[in-house]
Amino acid sequence: MASVYEIHRYHHDDFQYAVARTSKYSDERVRKDVDKMNSLLSNEMKAQGIRYVFVTGSMSDMTKQRTKSKKEERQR
């Protein structure tokens, strides 16, 4: 099963959305991208609690996660 790497945007501890998803690049490269994205955030955005997070999983894990998230949104 292929590994999938995602970059998620968070506002404090609340997930906002997936910025990117790939199975093409190595986890090391995606982690470096996340570090760079966090370093490029302005002080104002950091103060607001905005941050980017590296997430890893398999294709089936990511599909299950998306399906669950969409169902929860509909129930709100």
matplotlib code that plots the C-alpha trace (Angstrom):
import matplotlib.pyplot as plt

x = [0.0, 1.4, 2.2, 0.5, 1.9, -0.2, 0.3, -2.6, -3.4, -4.4, -5.8, -4.8, -5.8, -8.6, -8.0, -8.9, -8.0, -5.4, -3.1, -1.4, -1.3, 1.3, 2.6, 5.2, 7.8, 9.6, 8.5, 11.7, 11.0, 7.4, 8.6, 11.1, 8.2, 6.2, 9.1, 9.6, 5.9, 5.9, 9.0, 7.3, 4.3, 4.1, 4.3, 0.6, -0.4, 1.6, 0.0, -3.4, -2.4, -2.0, 0.5, 1.1, 1.5, 3.0, 0.6, 1.4, -0.8, -1.9, -4.4, -7.1, -6.5, -6.8, -10.0, -11.6, -10.5, -12.0, -15.3, -15.6, -14.9, -17.5, -20.1, -19.4, -19.7, -23.1, -24.3, -23.5]
y = [0.0, 3.4, 6.0, 9.4, 12.6, 15.6, 19.1, 20.3, 23.8, 24.3, 27.2, 26.5, 22.8, 22.9, 21.4, 23.8, 22.0, 19.9, 22.2, 19.4, 15.7, 13.5, 10.0, 11.1, 12.8, 11.5, 12.2, 14.1, 16.5, 17.1, 17.7, 20.3, 21.9, 22.1, 23.6, 26.2, 27.1, 27.5, 29.7, 31.9, 32.7, 36.3, 37.0, 38.1, 34.7, 32.8, 34.9, 33.9, 30.2, 29.4, 26.5, 23.8, 20.1, 17.1, 14.1, 10.6, 7.6, 5.2, 5.9, 3.9, 5.8, 9.2, 8.1, 7.0, 10.2, 12.4, 10.4, 10.7, 14.5, 15.1, 13.1, 15.2, 18.4, 17.4, 16.6, 20.1]
z = [0.0, -1.0, 1.6, 1.3, 2.8, 3.4, 4.6, 6.9, 8.0, 11.6, 13.5, 17.0, 17.5, 14.8, 11.4, 8.6, 5.4, 3.5, 1.7, -0.4, -0.8, -2.5, -2.8, -5.4, -3.0, 0.0, 3.5, 4.1, 1.2, 2.4, 6.0, 4.7, 2.8, 6.0, 7.9, 5.1, 5.1, 8.9, 8.7, 6.0, 8.2, 9.4, 13.1, 12.9, 11.5, 14.1, 16.8, 15.4, 15.9, 12.2, 11.5, 9.0, 10.0, 8.2, 8.1, 6.8, 6.1, 3.4, 0.6, 2.4, 5.7, 4.0, 2.2, 5.4, 7.1, 4.3, 4.4, 8.1, 8.0, 5.3, 7.3, 10.4, 8.4, 7.1, 10.5, 11.8]

ax = plt.figure().add_subplot(projection="3d")
ax.plot(x, y, z, "-o")
ax.set_aspect("equal")
plt.show()
